[in-house]
């Protein structure tokens, strides 16, 4: 009798817990749906929402600036940067007066639809091309590629050189035949799909700050909100998981398939761009402000390096070695590529938007000579 009574109590507790979980999930979903609706309206109001068909799904193509401008700049995001269209505009806004600036969200990024298709190098570039064609944005393009976006830009300019006027690499992934060889290869599994399902229900809002960045003080509250919204939309992406799992294969394929050509290229080198101790100190101050702003549990960066310090010398020597042994051979393999050092964070377009913009403006002026 006692066992039966204990069993009934246990079942009752389980039912209560399941009911509470169901109510919590329902409340999370309702809040998420309502917030998403208002956030989408804001994105539409600010001109970020423009889905176009690429076949079985849609990709978002946001256009800013002068549609009759001299050049069309197409921005390619780094891995997982679903908010690229908001954050890079700190840099591109000054370019929009005389040019059309276009942001194409890859599948699973921001306002684009998700897909369970395998995110190969070829598939991603063909998606880009289909989206631009659907949006009636004509070539040639200046590609502005951040991080692994540089791999896609390389493949694009090698396979379809007539479509590409020029390429700007914003601290593009440093490609060689062994690029990302330490990264594991994988495909989306049941756990990934379960996580994506929970994200769609709204649970991603509880973990946003684990994945999304609080940007520097030059970003307004509205820009931060737009960034957060696009990041939330990217957290439930199966396509991003596939792309991450294929990082090594895609990067090495992009390098091996480079066709050396005369398309003008500008490589803005940030991560390996340090040449003085003072540059290390200035970067440390910036990083430390971001550590504080984001409440990160990590040690502060040194800000008191001197030119004769052994630690500073070692860092600077490693940067020089990286430029000499990887960046410059990479640039030579691509052909007609200028390397410009803008030392700083990998998100250099966030850290030094004005400096990057000026370099790109001067680069575009040179194209017109």
C-alpha positions in Angstrom: 0.0 0.0 0.0 2.8 2.4 0.9 4.5 1.7 -2.4 1.3 2.4 -4.4 0.9 5.6 -2.5 4.5 6.6 -3.1 4.0 5.8 -6.8 0.9 7.9 -7.1 2.7 10.8 -5.4 5.6 10.4 -7.8 3.3 10.4 -10.8 1.5 13.4 -9.5 4.8 15.3 -9.1 5.8 14.3 -12.6 2.5 15.5 -14.1 2.9 18.9 -12.2 6.5 19.2 -13.5 5.5 18.4 -17.1 2.6 20.9 -16.9 4.9 23.6 -15.5 7.4 22.8 -18.3 4.6 23.0 -20.9 3.4 26.3 -19.5 6.9 27.7 -19.4 7.5 26.6 -23.0 4.2 28.1 -24.1 4.9 31.4 -22.4 8.4 31.5 -23.9 7.0 30.9 -27.4 4.3 33.6 -27.0 6.8 36.2 -25.8 9.3 35.2 -28.5 6.6 35.4 -31.2 5.4 38.9 -30.1 9.0 40.3 -29.7 10.0 38.8 -33.1 7.0 40.5 -34.8 8.0 43.9 -33.5 11.7 43.3 -34.2 10.9 42.3 -37.8 8.8 45.4 -38.3 11.8 47.5 -37.1 14.1 45.6 -39.6 11.6 46.3 -42.4 11.4 50.0 -41.4 15.2 50.3 -41.5 15.4 48.7 -44.9 17.0 45.4 -44.0 14.2 43.1 -45.1 14.2 42.0 -48.8 13.8 38.3 -49.3 14.3 36.9 -52.8 13.9 33.4 -54.1 16.8 31.1 -54.9 14.7 28.1 -55.7 13.3 26.1 -52.7 13.8 28.9 -50.2 14.6 32.6 -49.9 17.7 34.6 -49.1 17.7 38.1 -47.8 19.3 40.8 -50.0 19.5 44.2 -48.2 20.4 47.2 -50.4 21.7 50.6 -49.2 23.1 53.6 -50.8 23.1 54.8 -54.4 21.4 52.4 -56.8 22.8 54.5 -59.7 26.3 54.6 -58.1 29.6 53.9 -59.7 30.1 50.5 -58.1 28.2 47.7 -56.5 29.8 46.4 -53.2 28.6 43.0 -52.1 29.4 42.1 -48.5 30.1 38.5 -47.5 29.9 37.7 -43.8 32.3 35.7 -41.7 31.2 32.4 -40.2 28.1 32.8 -38.0 27.9 36.6 -38.4 24.2 36.9 -38.9 24.2 40.5 -37.9 26.8 41.5 -40.5 24.4 43.8 -42.4 24.0 46.0 -39.3 27.5 45.9 -37.8 29.5 46.4 -41.1 27.5 49.5 -41.9 29.6 51.4 -39.4 32.2 51.0 -42.1 30.2 51.1 -45.3 27.9 54.0 -44.5 30.5 56.5 -45.9 30.7 54.4 -49.1 26.9 54.4 -49.7 26.8 58.0 -51.1 28.5 57.0 -54.3 28.0 53.3 -54.4 25.3 50.6 -53.9 26.1 48.4 -50.9 24.5 45.0 -50.8 24.3 42.5 -48.0 23.3 38.9 -49.0 22.6 36.7 -45.9 23.6 33.1 -46.5 21.1 30.4 -45.9 20.4 30.2 -42.1 21.8 33.7 -41.5 19.6 36.6 -40.2 16.5 37.1 -42.4 17.3 34.3 -44.8 15.5 31.0 -44.8 17.3 27.9 -43.4 18.0 24.7 -45.3 19.3 21.3 -44.6 21.3 21.3 -47.9 25.1 20.7 -47.5 26.9 24.0 -47.3 29.7 23.3 -49.7 31.9 26.1 -51.2 30.2 25.8 -54.5 26.6 25.7 -53.1 27.2 28.9 -51.1 28.6 30.8 -54.0 25.8 29.7 -56.3 23.3 30.8 -53.7 24.9 34.2 -53.7 24.7 34.5 -57.4 21.1 33.3 -57.6 20.1 35.8 -54.9 21.7 38.8 -56.7 20.1 37.7 -60.0 16.7 37.4 -58.3 17.2 40.9 -56.8 18.1 42.3 -60.2 21.5 43.4 -59.0 23.8 43.3 -62.0 27.5 42.4 -62.1 30.3 43.4 -61.9 30.6 43.4 -58.1 33.2 44.6 -55.6 33.2 41.8 -53.0 33.8 42.9 -49.4 34.5 39.7 -47.5 35.2 39.2 -43.8 37.0 36.1 -42.4 35.9 32.9 -44.1 33.8 35.0 -46.5 37.2 35.5 -48.2 37.2 31.8 -49.2 33.8 32.3 -51.0 35.1 35.5 -52.6 38.2 33.7 -53.9 36.2 30.8 -55.4 33.7 33.3 -56.9 36.4 35.5 -58.5 38.4 32.5 -59.7 35.4 30.7 -61.3 33.4 33.8 -62.5 36.1 36.5 -63.0 33.9 38.6 -65.4 31.4 39.1 -62.5 34.0 40.5 -60.1 35.4 44.0 -60.4 37.5 43.9 -57.3 37.8 42.1 -53.9 38.4 43.5 -50.4 39.4 41.1 -47.7 38.6 42.3 -44.2 41.0 40.1 -42.2 40.1 37.3 -44.5 40.8 33.8 -43.3 44.5 33.2 -43.9 44.2 30.4 -46.5 46.8 27.8 -47.4 46.7 24.1 -48.3 46.4 23.3 -44.6 43.8 25.9 -43.6 41.7 24.9 -40.6 43.1 21.4 -40.5 42.7 21.3 -36.7 38.9 21.9 -37.0 36.7 18.8 -36.8 34.4 17.9 -39.7 30.8 17.0 -38.9 27.3 17.1 -40.2 24.1 18.3 -38.4 22.8 15.5 -36.1 19.6 14.9 -34.1 21.0 17.0 -31.2 21.6 20.0 -33.5 18.1 19.8 -34.9 16.6 19.5 -31.4 18.6 22.7 -30.4 17.4 24.4 -33.5 13.8 23.5 -32.6 14.2 24.9 -29.1 15.7 28.1 -30.6 12.7 28.5 -32.9 10.4 28.3 -29.8 12.3 31.2 -28.3 14.7 29.6 -25.8 17.6 31.2 -27.7 16.7 34.5 -26.0 17.9 33.0 -22.7 21.4 32.4 -24.1 21.8 35.3 -26.4 24.7 36.8 -24.5 26.6 33.5 -24.6 26.8 33.9 -28.4 26.2 37.6 -29.3 28.5 40.5 -28.7 27.7 43.8 -27.0 29.3 46.2 -29.4 31.4 49.3 -28.7 29.9 52.6 -27.4 29.8 54.0 -31.0 26.9 51.6 -31.7 23.5 53.0 -30.8 20.9 51.1 -28.7 18.9 50.7 -31.9 21.9 49.2 -33.8 22.5 46.8 -30.9 18.8 45.7 -30.9 18.9 45.1 -34.7 22.2 43.1 -34.2 20.7 41.0 -31.4 17.6 40.3 -33.5 19.6 39.0 -36.4 21.8 37.0 -34.1 18.7 35.4 -32.6 17.5 34.5 -36.0 20.8 32.8 -36.8 21.0 30.7 -33.6 18.4 28.2 -34.9 20.2 27.6 -38.2 20.9 24.1 -39.5 22.7 25.5 -42.5 25.2 27.3 -40.2 26.0 24.0 -38.5 26.6 22.4 -41.8 28.8 25.3 -42.9 30.8 25.1 -39.7 31.3 21.4 -40.1 32.6 21.9 -43.7 35.0 24.8 -42.7 38.2 22.9 -43.4 37.1 21.3 -46.7 35.7 24.6 -48.0 38.7 26.7 -47.0 41.2 24.3 -48.5 39.2 23.8 -51.6 39.0 27.6 -52.1 42.8 27.9 -51.7 43.5 25.0 -54.1 41.1 26.3 -56.7 42.5 29.8 -56.8 43.1 31.0 -60.4 45.7 33.7 -60.3 44.3 36.8 -62.1 44.5 40.6 -62.5 41.3 41.4 -60.6 42.4 44.2 -58.1 42.4 43.0 -54.5 43.0 44.6 -51.2 43.8 42.5 -48.1 43.3 44.4 -44.8 45.4 42.5 -42.4 44.3 43.0 -38.7 45.0 39.9 -36.6 48.6 39.6 -38.0 48.9 43.3 -38.7 50.8 44.4 -35.5 54.2 46.0 -36.2 54.9 48.1 -33.0 54.5 47.7 -29.2 52.3 50.8 -29.2 49.8 49.1 -31.6 49.7 46.1 -29.2 49.0 48.5 -26.3 46.2 50.4 -28.1 44.6 47.1 -29.1 44.8 45.9 -25.5 43.0 48.9 -24.3 40.2 48.4 -26.8 39.9 44.7 -26.0 39.8 45.4 -22.3 36.9 47.8 -22.7 35.0 45.1 -24.5 35.8 42.5 -21.8 34.4 44.9 -19.2 31.4 45.8 -21.3 30.5 42.2 -22.0 31.3 41.0 -18.4 33.6 38.3 -19.7 35.4 36.0 -17.3 38.8 36.3 -18.9 42.1 38.0 -18.1 42.7 41.6 -19.3 45.2 42.1 -22.1 48.6 43.8 -21.3 48.7 47.5 -22.2 52.3 48.4 -21.1 54.4 46.7 -23.8 57.7 48.3 -24.8 59.6 47.7 -28.0 62.4 45.9 -26.2 60.1 43.6 -24.1 60.6 39.9 -24.9 56.9 39.2 -24.9 56.1 42.1 -27.3 59.0 41.1 -29.5 57.7 37.5 -29.7 54.2 38.6 -30.6 55.5 41.0 -33.3 57.8 38.4 -34.7 55.0 35.9 -34.9 52.8 38.5 -36.7 55.7 39.3 -39.1 56.2 35.6 -39.7 52.5 35.1 -40.4 52.5 37.9 -42.9 55.7 36.7 -44.6 54.9 32.9 -44.6 51.1 33.0 -45.2 49.5 36.3 -46.1 52.0 37.5 -48.7 52.2 34.1 -50.5 48.4 34.0 -50.4 48.2 37.4 -51.9 50.8 36.4 -54.6 48.8 33.3 -55.4 45.6 35.4 -55.9 47.4 38.0 -58.0 47.2 41.8 -58.0 46.7 41.9 -54.3 47.8 44.8 -52.0 48.3 43.9 -48.3 47.5 46.8 -45.9 48.1 46.4 -42.2 45.4 47.7 -39.9 46.3 46.0 -36.6 43.5 45.1 -34.3 40.6 42.7 -33.6 39.4 40.2 -36.1 36.2 42.3 -36.3 38.3 45.1 -37.6 35.3 46.7 -39.4 33.8 47.2 -35.9 36.9 48.3 -34.2 38.3 50.6 -36.8 35.4 51.3 -39.3 36.7 54.8 -40.4 40.2 53.5 -41.1 38.9 50.6 -43.1 36.4 52.7 -45.0 39.2 55.2 -46.0 41.3 52.3 -47.3 38.4 51.0 -49.3 37.6 54.5 -50.7 41.1 55.0 -51.8 41.1 51.5 -53.3 38.0 52.3 -55.3 39.4 55.6 -56.5 42.4 53.7 -57.8 40.1 51.4 -59.7 38.7 54.4 -61.6 42.2 55.6 -62.8 
